[in-house]
Amino acid sequence: MDPDSVRETDRVPHGGTTDPTVRDCSANVNPETPEGVESVYRDALEAAGRYPDDAYPDFRAAAGEYVDCEADRVVPTAGGLAAIRLAIGVAVEPGDEVLVPAPSFGEYAREVRLQGGEPRFVPHDEVLSADPDDCALAIVCTPNNPTGETADPDALADFARRCEECATALLVDEAFLGFTSLPSAASLGIETVIVARSLTKLFGLPGLRAGFAVAQGPLGDALERARPAWSLGTPAARVGAHCLRDEGFVRETRTRVDRERKRLRDGLEATGFAVDPSEAPFVLVDCGDRDVDAVLTHAREAGIVLRDARTFRDLDSHVRIAVRDRETTDLVLEVLDGG
């Protein structure tokens, strides 16, 4: 990181609440976890009296199988954000410009600034047609957070090749891609592409802090050299590998999220809200003439926490609502219909 930039860069807001008495629809986390997680965690905790195997062979193998790439291209990280930080850290130097989608995950711009780089904001739905020349890095989020749309695989592949031609690294954040059946950009096999993956959202384990990056060639070597030693704790590595191999859980989650997202969107639109199309476990809702603070307060008083999406760049009348279970969907629709 650039020391001068660190002193000038603030933290960014996120969803999530520590209050166990409310339904948290502000963080996009699966309310379910794979069967057997507790048993795997207990066994791993017993082994936590020793340092982890820093090679992480089983975790790398499971992650490679999950995104269809060789295990030696996987770089274990303590969550998807750690993978993003690592990627930006090896690709960006002070003074570099970086293509950053907007509105999108606020940590991209923050991490770029921490490195002394300068974000060049591009509308989120125009990133794949932007010119990456003269940029050290371009960032794509698919599905994009908070809008929920996915990048067309062919357009993404074409953009990745254009980035390769002008020696621009491409970071593809696939934190929510597991909720879809779309292929990972890891399968492109392009040396300038870095994929960031999170186990937080799909497997319902935000406190575990497990994720990984995927890269190859010089960038892959740089990520592996730069990652901290023991970048995953033993419980995170073992539980993570267990989750990544549970194909049935992934299929069931996708089915449930697709169903509840449609119910949530249809119900909100019937109430007069405008809802962006989404393939993610959340929807972006335009409150229109409604007062956003009043919507948030009304929901909170009914025991539901929504995400104030005005904290995202270029949004001024929006909330983001996570897709959870049927009971929560019904409650959200009932509360917002009365608000």
Salt bridges, closest charged atoms under 4 A:
ASP4 OD1 - ARG7 NH2 2.42
ASP19 OD2 - ARG300 NH2 3.30
ASP54 OD1 - ARG227 NH1 3.12
ASP58 OD1 - ARG245 NH2 3.06
GLU65 OE1 - ARG245 NE 3.64
GLU70 OE1 - ARG73 NH1 3.42
GLU97 OE1 - ARG120 NH2 2.40
GLU107 OE2 - HIS14 NE2 2.66
GLU107 OE1 - ARG110 NE 3.07
GLU111 OE1 - ARG85 NE 2.98
GLU149 OE2 - HIS124 ND1 2.70
ASP158 OD2 - ARG162 NE 3.50
GLU174 OE1 - ARG197 NE 2.94
GLU224 OE2 - ARG60 NH2 3.26
GLU224 OE2 - ARG227 NE 3.01
ASP258 OD1 - ARG261 NH2 2.79
GLU260 OE2 - ARG259 NE 3.14
GLU260 OE1 - ARG263 NH1 2.78
ASP266 OD2 - LYS262 NZ 2.74
GLU269 OE2 - ARG265 NE 3.17
ASP286 OD2 - HIS318 NE2 3.72
ASP293 OD1 - ARG310 NH2 2.58
ASP308 OD2 - ARG310 NH2 2.88
GLU327 OE2 - ARG23 NH2 2.82
ASP330 OD1 - ARG263 NH2 2.39
